[in-house]
Amino acid sequence: MRGNLDEQLQELRKDLLKMGSLMEEAISKAIKSLATQDLQLAREVVVADAAIDRFEENLEARCLNILALQNPVATDLREITTTLKIITDLERMADEAVNIAEVTIMIGTDPLLKPLEDIPVMAQLAIKMVAKCLDAFVNRNLDLAKEVAASDTAVDRLYSQLFAELTGLIVQHSPFPQTEQAIELIFTARYLERIADHATNIAERTIYMVTGQRVSHRREWWKEN
């Protein structure tokens, strides 16, 4: 019975990483579609979201099946309940990638009001956070989980800078002819900030899974431990 449970948990971890890989690819493609104004690539991101949704449904069903039939206890139970929450975080990240792709479609071929600088940097930071938080989960790496939470501050800072810059353009040049695009770019930065928040959630859930300690990056626990 124990061997069967270990095997099922290992398969869950593998498929969780596959789902994460699909989601990271969706973010990368969504940002690339915006930077290059590649509408076809943006549509591909929207269509590909269905595969990530199927991963979520499959992993959720398997977790519930283990809970019902294997009667897991202690650390195994924490891992399964943590996995259920993580797949929800991943699915929501994928939804944010779709939102970014839809921004590309909305802007279309209109010239971008400014070169994309902060947004691609935010995207790279967010993608690295996702990769690290999943690695931390699979390998029970608490130090890596702390790195993820610490990185969230950098993403928040970039979002605040871009928000201030774009709202400043709207206010200073009223009526600003590209107000709608400026707002869409603010939304894009917000979507990336949310992705980073979800990655931080996964890092915090990993800490709980390994230690049983509930933590919050808002209290900057990674500096306290």
LORO-106724 format. One record per residue: residue in three letters; chain; residue number from 1; x, y, z of N, C-alpha, C, O in turn. Coordinates in steps of 0.1 Angstrom, whole numbers, plus 5000, padded with zeros to 4 digits. Layout:
<rec 'ALA' 'A' NUM <X Y Z> <X Y Z> <X Y Z> <X Y Z>> ...
END
This chain:
<rec 'MET' 'A' 1 <5008 4988 5000> <5000 5000 5000> <5009 5013 5000> <5006 5022 4993>> <rec 'ARG' 'A' 2 <5019 5013 5009> <5028 5024 5009> <5035 5027 4996> <5037 5038 4992>> <rec 'GLY' 'A' 3 <5040 5016 4990> <5047 5017 4977> <5038 5023 4966> <5042 5031 4958>> <rec 'ASN' 'A' 4 <5025 5019 4966> <5015 5024 4957> <5013 5039 4959> <5012 5046 4949>> <rec 'LEU' 'A' 5 <5012 5043 4971> <5010 5057 4974> <5022 5065 4970> <5020 5076 4964>> <rec 'ASP' 'A' 6 <5034 5061 4973> <5046 5068 4969> <5047 5069 4954> <5050 5080 4949>> <rec 'GLU' 'A' 7 <5043 5059 4947> <5043 5059 4932> <5033 5070 4927> <5036 5077 4918>> <rec 'GLN' 'A' 8 <5021 5070 4932> <5011 5079 4928> <5015 5094 4931> <5013 5103 4923>> <rec 'LEU' 'A' 9 <5021 5096 4942> <5026 5109 4946> <5037 5114 4937> <5038 5125 4932>> <rec 'GLN' 'A' 10 <5046 5105 4933> <5057 5108 4924> <5051 5112 4910> <5056 5121 4904>> <rec 'GLU' 'A' 11 <5041 5105 4905> <5035 5108 4893> <5028 5121 4893> <5028 5129 4883>> <rec 'LEU' 'A' 12 <5022 5124 4905> <5016 5137 4906> <5026 5148 4905> <5023 5159 4898>> <rec 'ARG' 'A' 13 <5037 5147 4911> <5048 5157 4911> <5053 5159 4896> <5055 5170 4892>> <rec 'LYS' 'A' 14 <5055 5148 4889> <5059 5149 4875> <5049 5157 4867> <5053 5165 4859>> <rec 'ASP' 'A' 15 <5036 5153 4868> <5026 5160 4860> <5024 5175 4864> <5020 5183 4856>> <rec 'LEU' 'A' 16 <5026 5177 4877> <5025 5191 4882> <5036 5200 4875> <5034 5211 4871>> <rec 'LEU' 'A' 17 <5048 5194 4874> <5059 5201 4867> <5056 5203 4852> <5059 5213 4846>> <rec 'LYS' 'A' 18 <5049 5193 4846> <5045 5194 4832> <5035 5206 4830> <5036 5214 4821>> <rec 'MET' 'A' 19 <5026 5206 4839> <5016 5217 4839> <5023 5231 4841> <5019 5240 4834>> <rec 'GLY' 'A' 20 <5032 5231 4850> <5040 5243 4852> <5048 5248 4840> <5048 5259 4837>> <rec 'SER' 'A' 21 <5053 5238 4833> <5061 5241 4821> <5052 5247 4810> <5056 5256 4803>> <rec 'LEU' 'A' 22 <5040 5241 4808> <5030 5247 4799> <5027 5261 4802> <5025 5270 4794>> <rec 'MET' 'A' 23 <5025 5263 4815> <5021 5277 4820> <5032 5287 4818> <5030 5298 4813>> <rec 'GLU' 'A' 24 <5045 5283 4820> <5056 5291 4818> <5057 5295 4803> <5060 5306 4799>> <rec 'GLU' 'A' 25 <5055 5285 4795> <5055 5287 4780> <5044 5297 4776> <5046 5306 4767>> <rec 'ALA' 'A' 26 <5033 5296 4782> <5022 5305 4779> <5025 5320 4783> <5022 5329 4775>> <rec 'ILE' 'A' 27 <5032 5322 4794> <5036 5335 4798> <5046 5341 4788> <5045 5352 4783>> <rec 'SER' 'A' 28 <5056 5332 4785> <5066 5337 4775> <5060 5341 4762> <5064 5351 4756>> <rec 'LYS' 'A' 29 <5052 5332 4757> <5046 5335 4744> <5037 5347 4744> <5036 5355 4735>> <rec 'ALA' 'A' 30 <5029 5349 4756> <5021 5361 4757> <5029 5374 4756> <5025 5383 4750>> <rec 'ILE' 'A' 31 <5040 5374 4764> <5048 5386 4764> <5055 5388 4750> <5055 5400 4746>> <rec 'LYS' 'A' 32 <5059 5377 4744> <5065 5379 4731> <5055 5384 4721> <5058 5392 4712>> <rec 'SER' 'A' 33 <5043 5379 4722> <5032 5384 4713> <5030 5398 4714> <5027 5405 4704>> <rec 'LEU' 'A' 34 <5031 5403 4727> <5028 5418 4729> <5040 5426 4724> <5038 5436 4717>> <rec 'ALA' 'A' 35 <5052 5421 4727> <5064 5429 4723> <5066 5430 4708> <5070 5440 4702>> <rec 'THR' 'A' 36 <5062 5419 4701> <5063 5419 4686> <5050 5421 4679> <5049 5422 4667>> <rec 'GLN' 'A' 37 <5039 5423 4687> <5026 5425 4682> <5022 5414 4672> <5017 5416 4661>> <rec 'ASP' 'A' 38 <5025 5402 4676> <5022 5390 4668> <5008 5385 4673> <5007 5377 4683>> <rec 'LEU' 'A' 39 <4998 5388 4665> <4984 5385 4669> <4982 5370 4668> <4974 5364 4676>> <rec 'GLN' 'A' 40 <4988 5363 4658> <4987 5349 4657> <4992 5341 4669> <4986 5332 4675>> <rec 'LEU' 'A' 41 <5004 5346 4674> <5009 5340 4686> <5000 5342 4698> <4999 5333 4707>> <rec 'ALA' 'A' 42 <4995 5354 4699> <4985 5357 4710> <4973 5347 4710> <4969 5343 4720>> <rec 'ARG' 'A' 43 <4968 5345 4698> <4957 5336 4697> <4961 5321 4701> <4953 5314 4706>> <rec 'GLU' 'A' 44 <4973 5318 4698> <4978 5304 4702> <4978 5303 4717> <4975 5292 4722>> <rec 'VAL' 'A' 45 <4982 5314 4724> <4981 5313 4739> <4967 5311 4744> <4965 5303 4753>> <rec 'VAL' 'A' 46 <4958 5318 4738> <4944 5317 4742> <4939 5302 4740> <4933 5297 4748>> <rec 'VAL' 'A' 47 <4942 5297 4728> <4937 5283 4725> <4944 5273 4734> <4938 5263 4738>> <rec 'ALA' 'A' 48 <4957 5275 4737> <4965 5265 4744> <4960 5264 4759> <4964 5255 4766>> <rec 'ASP' 'A' 49 <4953 5274 4764> <4948 5274 4777> <4940 5262 4781> <4939 5258 4792>> <rec 'ALA' 'A' 50 <4933 5257 4771> <4924 5245 4773> <4932 5233 4778> <4927 5225 4786>> <rec 'ALA' 'A' 51 <4944 5232 4773> <4953 5220 4777> <4957 5222 4792> <4957 5212 4799>> <rec 'ILE' 'A' 52 <4959 5234 4796> <4963 5236 4810> <4951 5234 4819> <4952 5228 4830>> <rec 'ASP' 'A' 53 <4939 5237 4814> <4927 5235 4822> <4925 5220 4823> <4920 5215 4834>> <rec 'ARG' 'A' 54 <4928 5212 4813> <4926 5197 4814> <4936 5192 4824> <4933 5182 4831>> <rec 'PHE' 'A' 55 <4948 5197 4825> <4958 5193 4834> <4952 5195 4848> <4953 5186 4857>> <rec 'GLU' 'A' 56 <4947 5207 4851> <4941 5210 4864> <4930 5200 4868> <4930 5195 4879>> <rec 'GLU' 'A' 57 <4921 5197 4858> <4910 5188 4861> <4916 5174 4864> <4911 5167 4873>> <rec 'ASN' 'A' 58 <4926 5169 4856> <4931 5156 4858> <4938 5155 4872> <4936 5145 4879>> <rec 'LEU' 'A' 59 <4947 5165 4875> <4954 5164 4887> <4945 5165 4899> <4947 5158 4909>> <rec 'GLU' 'A' 60 <4935 5173 4898> <4925 5174 4909> <4918 5161 4912> <4917 5157 4923>> <rec 'ALA' 'A' 61 <4914 5155 4901> <4907 5142 4902> <4916 5131 4909> <4911 5124 4917>> <rec 'ARG' 'A' 62 <4929 5131 4905> <4938 5121 4911> <4941 5124 4925> <4942 5115 4933>> <rec 'CYS' 'A' 63 <4942 5137 4929> <4944 5140 4943> <4932 5136 4952> <4934 5130 4962>> <rec 'LEU' 'A' 64 <4920 5138 4947> <4908 5134 4954> <4907 5119 4955> <4902 5114 4965>> <rec 'ASN' 'A' 65 <4911 5112 4944> <4911 5098 4944> <4920 5092 4955> <4917 5083 4962>> <rec 'ILE' 'A' 66 <4932 5098 4956> <4942 5094 4966> <4936 5096 4980> <4937 5088 4989>> <rec 'LEU' 'A' 67 <4930 5108 4982> <4924 5111 4995> <4913 5101 4999> <4912 5097 5011>> <rec 'ALA' 'A' 68 <4905 5097 4989> <4894 5088 4991> <4898 5073 4993> <4893 5066 5002>> <rec 'LEU' 'A' 69 <4909 5069 4986> <4912 5055 4986> <4925 5051 4994> <4926 5039 4998>> <rec 'GLN' 'A' 70 <4934 5060 4995> <4947 5057 5001> <4948 5061 5016> <4957 5056 5023>> <rec 'ASN' 'A' 71 <4939 5069 5021> <4939 5073 5035> <4952 5078 5039> <4958 5073 5049>> <rec 'PRO' 'A' 72 <4957 5088 5033> <4971 5093 5036> <4971 5101 5050> <4960 5106 5054>> <rec 'VAL' 'A' 73 <4982 5101 5056> <4983 5108 5069> <4995 5117 5069> <5004 5116 5061>> <rec 'ALA' 'A' 74 <4996 5125 5080> <5007 5134 5082> <5013 5141 5070> <5005 5148 5063>> <rec 'THR' 'A' 75 <5025 5139 5067> <5032 5147 5056> <5025 5144 5042> <5025 5152 5034>> <rec 'ASP' 'A' 76 <5021 5131 5040> <5015 5128 5027> <5002 5136 5026> <4999 5141 5015>> <rec 'LEU' 'A' 77 <4994 5137 5036> <4982 5144 5036> <4984 5159 5033> <4977 5165 5025>> <rec 'ARG' 'A' 78 <4995 5165 5039> <4998 5179 5036> <5003 5180 5022> <4999 5191 5016>> <rec 'GLU' 'A' 79 <5010 5171 5016> <5014 5172 5002> <5002 5172 4993> <5002 5180 4983>> <rec 'ILE' 'A' 80 <4993 5163 4995> <4981 5162 4986> <4973 5175 4987> <4969 5180 4977>> <rec 'THR' 'A' 81 <4970 5180 4999> <4962 5192 5000> <4969 5204 4994> <4963 5213 4989>> <rec 'THR' 'A' 82 <4983 5204 4996> <4991 5215 4990> <4990 5214 4975> <4989 5224 4968>> <rec 'THR' 'A' 83 <4991 5202 4970> <4990 5200 4955> <4977 5205 4950> <4977 5212 4939>> <rec 'LEU' 'A' 84 <4966 5203 4956> <4953 5207 4952> <4953 5223 4951> <4947 5228 4942>> <rec 'LYS' 'A' 85 <4960 5229 4960> <4960 5244 4960> <4969 5249 4949> <4967 5259 4943>> <rec 'ILE' 'A' 86 <4981 5242 4948> <4990 5246 4938> <4985 5246 4924> <4987 5255 4916>> <rec 'ILE' 'A' 87 <4978 5235 4921> <4972 5234 4907> <4962 5246 4904> <4961 5250 4893>> <rec 'THR' 'A' 88 <4955 5250 4914> <4946 5262 4913> <4955 5274 4910> <4951 5282 4901>> <rec 'ASP' 'A' 89 <4966 5276 4917> <4974 5287 4915> <4980 5287 4900> <4980 5297 4894>> <rec 'LEU' 'A' 90 <4984 5275 4896> <4990 5274 4882> <4979 5277 4872> <4982 5284 4862>> <rec 'GLU' 'A' 91 <4967 5273 4874> <4956 5275 4864> <4953 5290 4864> <4950 5295 4853>> <rec 'ARG' 'A' 92 <4953 5297 4875> <4951 5311 4875> <4962 5319 4869> <4960 5329 4862>> <rec 'MET' 'A' 93 <4974 5314 4870> <4986 5320 4863> <4984 5319 4848> <4986 5329 4841>> <rec 'ALA' 'A' 94 <4979 5308 4844> <4977 5306 4829> <4966 5315 4824> <4967 5320 4813>> <rec 'ASP' 'A' 95 <4956 5317 4833> <4945 5327 4829> <4951 5341 4827> <4947 5348 4819>> <rec 'GLU' 'A' 96 <4961 5345 4836> <4967 5358 4834> <4975 5359 4821> <4975 5369 4815>> <rec 'ALA' 'A' 97 <4981 5348 4817> <4988 5347 4804> <4978 5350 4793> <4981 5357 4783>> <rec 'VAL' 'A' 98 <4967 5344 4794> <4956 5346 4784> <4952 5361 4784> <4950 5366 4773>> <rec 'ASN' 'A' 99 <4951 5366 4796> <4947 5381 4797> <4957 5389 4789> <4954 5399 4782>> <rec 'ILE' 'A' 100 <4970 5386 4791> <4981 5394 4784> <4979 5392 4769> <4981 5401 4761>> <rec 'ALA' 'A' 101 <4977 5379 4765> <4975 5377 4750> <4963 5385 4745> <4964 5390 4734>> <rec 'GLU' 'A' 102 <4953 5386 4753> <4941 5394 4748> <4944 5409 4748> <4938 5416 4739>> <rec 'VAL' 'A' 103 <4953 5413 4756> <4958 5427 4755> <4965 5429 4741> <4962 5439 4734>> <rec 'THR' 'A' 104 <4973 5420 4737> <4980 5420 4724> <4969 5422 4713> <4970 5430 4704>> <rec 'ILE' 'A' 105 <4959 5413 4714> <4948 5413 4704> <4941 5427 4704> <4938 5432 4693>> <rec 'MET' 'A' 106 <4938 5432 4716> <4931 5445 4717> <4940 5456 4710> <4934 5465 4703>> <rec 'ILE' 'A' 107 <4953 5457 4713> <4961 5467 4708> <4963 5466 4693> <4964 5475 4685>> <rec 'GLY' 'A' 108 <4963 5453 4688> <4964 5450 4674> <4978 5455 4668> <4988 5453 4674>> <rec 'THR' 'A' 109 <4977 5462 4657> <4989 5467 4651> <4992 5482 4653> <5000 5487 4647>> <rec 'ASP' 'A' 110 <4984 5488 4662> <4987 5502 4666> <5001 5503 4672> <5005 5494 4679>> <rec 'PRO' 'A' 111 <5008 5513 4668> <5022 5515 4674> <5021 5515 4689> <5013 5522 4695>> <rec 'LEU' 'A' 112 <5031 5508 4695> <5032 5509 4710> <5036 5523 4714> <5044 5529 4708>> <rec 'LEU' 'A' 113 <5030 5528 4725> <5033 5542 4729> <5047 5544 4734> <5052 5555 4735>> <rec 'LYS' 'A' 114 <5053 5533 4738> <5067 5533 4743> <5073 5519 4742> <5066 5509 4741>> <rec 'PRO' 'A' 115 <5086 5519 4741> <5093 5506 4740> <5090 5497 4753> <5090 5503 4764>> <rec 'LEU' 'A' 116 <5087 5485 4751> <5085 5476 4762> <5098 5473 4769> <5107 5466 4764>> <rec 'GLU' 'A' 117 <5099 5478 4781> <5112 5476 4789> <5109 5469 4802> <5113 5458 4805>> <rec 'ASP' 'A' 118 <5101 5475 4811> <5098 5470 4824> <5089 5457 4823> <5091 5448 4831>> <rec 'ILE' 'A' 119 <5080 5457 4814> <5071 5445 4813> <5079 5432 4810> <5076 5422 4817>> <rec 'PRO' 'A' 120 <5088 5432 4800> <5095 5419 4798> <5104 5416 4810> <5106 5404 4813>> <rec 'VAL' 'A' 121 <5110 5426 4817> <5117 5423 4829> <5109 5417 4839> <5112 5407 4846>> <rec 'MET' 'A' 122 <5097 5422 4841> <5087 5416 4851> <5084 5402 4847> <5083 5393 4856>> <rec 'ALA' 'A' 123 <5082 5400 4834> <5078 5386 4829> <5089 5376 4832> <5087 5365 4837>> <rec 'GLN' 'A' 124 <5102 5380 4830> <5113 5371 4833> <5114 5368 4847> <5117 5357 4851>> <rec 'LEU' 'A' 125 <5112 5378 4856> <5113 5376 4870> <5102 5366 4874> <5104 5357 4882>> <rec 'ALA' 'A' 126 <5090 5369 4869> <5078 5360 4873> <5080 5346 4868> <5077 5337 4876>> <rec 'ILE' 'A' 127 <5085 5344 4856> <5088 5330 4851> <5098 5323 4860> <5097 5311 4863>> <rec 'LYS' 'A' 128 <5109 5330 4864> <5119 5324 4872> <5113 5321 4886> <5116 5310 4892>> <rec 'MET' 'A' 129 <5104 5329 4891> <5097 5326 4904> <5089 5313 4903> <5089 5305 4912>> <rec 'VAL' 'A' 130 <5082 5312 4891> <5074 5300 4889> <5083 5287 4889> <5080 5277 4896>> <rec 'ALA' 'A' 131 <5094 5288 4881> <5102 5276 4881> <5108 5273 4894> <5109 5261 4898>> <rec 'LYS' 'A' 132 <5112 5283 4902> <5118 5281 4915> <5108 5275 4925> <5111 5266 4933>> <rec 'CYS' 'A' 133 <5096 5281 4925> <5086 5276 4935> <5082 5262 4932> <5080 5254 4942>> <rec 'LEU' 'A' 134 <5082 5257 4920> <5079 5243 4917> <5090 5234 4920> <5088 5223 4925>> <rec 'ASP' 'A' 135 <5102 5239 4918> <5114 5232 4921> <5115 5230 4937> <5118 5219 4942>> <rec 'ALA' 'A' 136 <5111 5241 4944> <5111 5241 4958> <5101 5230 4963> <5104 5223 4973>> <rec 'PHE' 'A' 137 <5089 5230 4957> <5079 5221 4961> <5083 5206 4959> <5082 5198 4968>> <rec 'VAL' 'A' 138 <5088 5203 4947> <5091 5189 4944> <5103 5184 4952> <5103 5173 4956>> <rec 'ASN' 'A' 139 <5113 5193 4955> <5125 5189 4962> <5125 5193 4977> <5135 5191 4984>> <rec 'ARG' 'A' 140 <5114 5198 4982> <5113 5202 4996> <5124 5212 5000> <5129 5211 5010>> <rec 'ASN' 'A' 141 <5127 5221 4991> <5138 5231 4992> <5133 5244 4999> <5127 5252 4992>> <rec 'LEU' 'A' 142 <5135 5245 5012> <5130 5257 5019> <5137 5269 5015> <5131 5280 5014>> <rec 'ASP' 'A' 143 <5150 5268 5013> <5158 5280 5009> <5153 5286 4996> <5152 5298 4994>> <rec 'LEU' 'A' 144 <5150 5277 4986> <5145 5281 4973> <5131 5288 4975> <5128 5298 4968>> <rec 'ALA' 'A' 145 <5123 5282 4983> <5110 5288 4986> <5111 5302 4991> <5104 5311 4988>> <rec 'LYS' 'A' 146 <5121 5305 5000> <5124 5318 5006> <5128 5328 4995> <5124 5339 4995>> <rec 'GLU' 'A' 147 <5136 5323 4985> <5141 5331 4974> <5129 5336 4966> <5129 5348 4962>> <rec 'VAL' 'A' 148 <5119 5327 4964> <5108 5331 4956> <5100 5343 4963> <5097 5353 4956>> <rec 'ALA' 'A' 149 <5098 5341 4976> <5090 5351 4983> <5098 5365 4983> <5092 5375 4981>> <rec 'ALA' 'A' 150 <5111 5364 4984> <5119 5376 4984> <5119 5383 4971> <5119 5395 4970>> <rec 'SER' 'A' 151 <5118 5375 4960> <5117 5381 4946> <5105 5389 4943> <5104 5397 4934>> <rec 'ASP' 'A' 152 <5094 5386 4951> <5081 5392 4948> <5082 5407 4950> <5075 5415 4943>> <rec 'THR' 'A' 153 <5091 5412 4959> <5093 5426 4961> <5097 5433 4949> <5093 5444 4946>> <rec 'ALA' 'A' 154 <5107 5427 4941> <5112 5433 4929> <5101 5435 4919> <5100 5445 4912>> <rec 'VAL' 'A' 155 <5092 5425 4917> <5081 5425 4908> <5071 5436 4912> <5067 5444 4904>> <rec 'ASP' 'A' 156 <5068 5437 4925> <5059 5448 4930> <5065 5462 4927> <5058 5471 4923>> <rec 'ARG' 'A' 157 <5078 5463 4928> <5085 5476 4926> <5084 5480 4911> <5081 5492 4908>> <rec 'LEU' 'A' 158 <5086 5470 4902> <5085 5473 4888> <5071 5477 4884> <5069 5486 4876>> <rec 'TYR' 'A' 159 <5061 5470 4890> <5047 5473 4887> <5044 5487 4892> <5037 5495 4884>> <rec 'SER' 'A' 160 <5048 5491 4904> <5046 5505 4909> <5052 5515 4900> <5046 5526 4897>> <rec 'GLN' 'A' 161 <5064 5513 4895> <5071 5522 4886> <5064 5524 4873> <5062 5535 4869>> <rec 'LEU' 'A' 162 <5060 5513 4867> <5053 5514 4854> <5039 5520 4856> <5035 5528 4847>> <rec 'PHE' 'A' 163 <5032 5517 4867> <5019 5523 4869> <5021 5538 4870> <5013 5546 4864>> <rec 'ALA' 'A' 164 <5031 5543 4878> <5033 5557 4880> <5037 5564 4866> <5032 5575 4863>> <rec 'GLU' 'A' 165 <5045 5557 4858> <5049 5563 4845> <5037 5564 4836> <5036 5575 4830>> <rec 'LEU' 'A' 166 <5029 5554 4835> <5019 5554 4825> <5007 5563 4829> <5001 5570 4821>> <rec 'THR' 'A' 167 <5004 5563 4842> <4993 5572 4847> <4998 5586 4845> <4990 5595 4843>> <rec 'GLY' 'A' 168 <5011 5588 4847> <5017 5602 4846> <5015 5607 4832> <5012 5619 4830>> <rec 'LEU' 'A' 169 <5017 5598 4822> <5016 5602 4808> <5001 5606 4805> <4999 5616 4798>> <rec 'ILE' 'A' 170 <4992 5599 4811> <4978 5601 4808> <4974 5615 4814> <4967 5623 4808>> <rec 'VAL' 'A' 171 <4979 5618 4826> <4975 5630 4833> <4982 5642 4827> <4976 5653 4825>> <rec 'GLN' 'A' 172 <4995 5641 4824> <5003 5652 4819> <4999 5656 4805> <5001 5668 4801>> <rec 'HIS' 'A' 173 <4994 5647 4797> <4991 5650 4783> <4977 5648 4779> <4973 5645 4768>> <rec 'SER' 'A' 174 <4968 5652 4789> <4954 5651 4787> <4949 5661 4777> <4953 5673 4778>> <rec 'PRO' 'A' 175 <4941 5657 4767> <4937 5644 4764> <4948 5636 4758> <4954 5640 4748>> <rec 'PHE' 'A' 176 <4951 5624 4763> <4962 5616 4758> <4957 5607 4747> <4948 5599 4750>> <rec 'PRO' 'A' 177 <4962 5607 4735> <4956 5599 4724> <4957 5584 4726> <4949 5577 4720>> <rec 'GLN' 'A' 178 <4966 5580 4734> <4968 5565 4736> <4965 5561 4750> <4971 5552 4756>> <rec 'THR' 'A' 179 <4955 5568 4756> <4950 5564 4769> <4946 5550 4770> <4950 5543 4780>> <rec 'GLU' 'A' 180 <4938 5545 4761> <4934 5531 4762> <4945 5521 4762> <4945 5512 4769>> <rec 'GLN' 'A' 181 <4955 5524 4753> <4967 5515 4753> <4975 5515 4766> <4979 5505 4771>> <rec 'ALA' 'A' 182 <4976 5527 4771> <4983 5529 4784> <4977 5521 4795> <4983 5514 4803>> <rec 'ILE' 'A' 183 <4963 5521 4795> <4956 5514 4805> <4958 5499 4803> <4959 5491 4813>> <rec 'GLU' 'A' 184 <4958 5494 4791> <4960 5480 4788> <4974 5476 4792> <4975 5464 4797>> <rec 'LEU' 'A' 185 <4984 5484 4790> <4997 5481 4795> <4998 5480 4810> <5005 5472 4816>> <rec 'ILE' 'A' 186 <4991 5489 4817> <4990 5488 4831> <4984 5475 4836> <4988 5469 4845>> <rec 'PHE' 'A' 187 <4973 5471 4829> <4967 5458 4832> <4977 5447 4830> <4977 5438 4838>> <rec 'THR' 'A' 188 <4985 5448 4819> <4994 5437 4816> <5004 5436 4828> <5007 5425 4833>> <rec 'ALA' 'A' 189 <5009 5447 4833> <5018 5447 4844> <5011 5441 4856> <5018 5434 4864>> <rec 'ARG' 'A' 190 <4999 5444 4858> <4991 5439 4869> <4990 5424 4868> <4991 5417 4878>> <rec 'TYR' 'A' 191 <4987 5419 4856> <4986 5404 4854> <4999 5397 4858> <4999 5387 4864>> <rec 'LEU' 'A' 192 <5011 5403 4854> <5024 5398 4858> <5026 5398 4873> <5031 5389 4879>> <rec 'GLU' 'A' 193 <5021 5409 4879> <5023 5410 4894> <5015 5399 4901> <5019 5394 4911>> <rec 'ARG' 'A' 194 <5003 5396 4895> <4995 5385 4901> <5001 5372 4899> <5000 5363 4908>> <rec 'ILE' 'A' 195 <5008 5370 4888> <5015 5357 4885> <5026 5355 4896> <5027 5345 4902>> <rec 'ALA' 'A' 196 <5033 5366 4899> <5043 5366 4909> <5037 5363 4923> <5043 5355 4931>> <rec 'ASP' 'A' 197 <5025 5368 4925> <5018 5366 4938> <5015 5351 4939> <5016 5345 4950>> <rec 'HIS' 'A' 198 <5010 5345 4928> <5007 5331 4928> <5019 5322 4931> <5018 5312 4938>> <rec 'ALA' 'A' 199 <5030 5326 4925> <5043 5319 4927> <5046 5319 4942> <5051 5310 4948>> <rec 'THR' 'A' 200 <5045 5331 4948> <5047 5333 4962> <5038 5324 4970> <5042 5319 4980>> <rec 'ASN' 'A' 201 <5026 5323 4966> <5016 5315 4973> <5021 5300 4974> <5021 5293 4984>> <rec 'ILE' 'A' 202 <5026 5296 4962> <5032 5282 4961> <5044 5280 4971> <5045 5270 4977>> <rec 'ALA' 'A' 203 <5052 5290 4971> <5064 5290 4980> <5059 5289 4995> <5065 5281 5002>> <rec 'GLU' 'A' 204 <5049 5297 4998> <5044 5296 5012> <5037 5283 5015> <5039 5278 5026>> <rec 'ARG' 'A' 205 <5030 5277 5005> <5024 5264 5007> <5035 5253 5009> <5033 5244 5016>> <rec 'THR' 'A' 206 <5046 5255 5002> <5057 5245 5003> <5062 5245 5017> <5065 5235 5023>> <rec 'ILE' 'A' 207 <5064 5258 5022> <5069 5259 5036> <5060 5252 5046> <5064 5244 5055>> <rec 'TYR' 'A' 208 <5047 5254 5044> <5037 5247 5053> <5038 5232 5051> <5037 5225 5061>> <rec 'MET' 'A' 209 <5039 5227 5039> <5039 5213 5036> <5051 5206 5043> <5049 5196 5049>> <rec 'VAL' 'A' 210 <5062 5213 5043> <5075 5207 5048> <5075 5208 5063> <5079 5199 5070>> <rec 'THR' 'A' 211 <5071 5220 5068> <5073 5223 5083> <5060 5223 5091> <5061 5222 5103>> <rec 'GLY' 'A' 212 <5049 5224 5084> <5037 5226 5092> <5034 5240 5097> <5025 5243 5104>> <rec 'GLN' 'A' 213 <5044 5249 5093> <5043 5263 5097> <5036 5272 5086> <5041 5272 5075>> <rec 'ARG' 'A' 214 <5026 5279 5090> <5020 5288 5081> <5027 5301 5080> <5030 5307 5091>> <rec 'VAL' 'A' 215 <5030 5306 5068> <5038 5318 5067> <5032 5328 5057> <5023 5324 5050>> <rec 'SER' 'A' 216 <5036 5340 5058> <5031 5350 5049> <5042 5359 5044> <5049 5365 5053>> <rec 'HIS' 'A' 217 <5044 5361 5031> <5055 5370 5027> <5053 5384 5030> <5062 5393 5030>> <rec 'ARG' 'A' 218 <5040 5388 5034> <5037 5401 5038> <5044 5405 5051> <5046 5417 5054>> <rec 'ARG' 'A' 219 <5047 5394 5059> <5054 5397 5072> <5069 5395 5069> <5077 5395 5079>> <rec 'GLU' 'A' 220 <5073 5393 5057> <5087 5391 5053> <5094 5380 5062> <5105 5382 5067>> <rec 'TRP' 'A' 221 <5087 5369 5062> <5092 5358 5071> <5105 5352 5066> <5113 5346 5074>> <rec 'TRP' 'A' 222 <5108 5354 5053> <5121 5348 5048> <5133 5356 5054> <5144 5350 5054>> <rec 'LYS' 'A' 223 <5131 5368 5059> <5142 5375 5065> <5143 5371 5080> <5153 5373 5086>> <rec 'GLU' 'A' 224 <5132 5366 5085> <5132 5362 5100> <5137 5348 5102> <5140 5345 5114>> <rec 'ASN' 'A' 225 <5138 5340 5092> <5141 5326 5094> <5154 5323 5087> <5159 5311 5088>> 
END
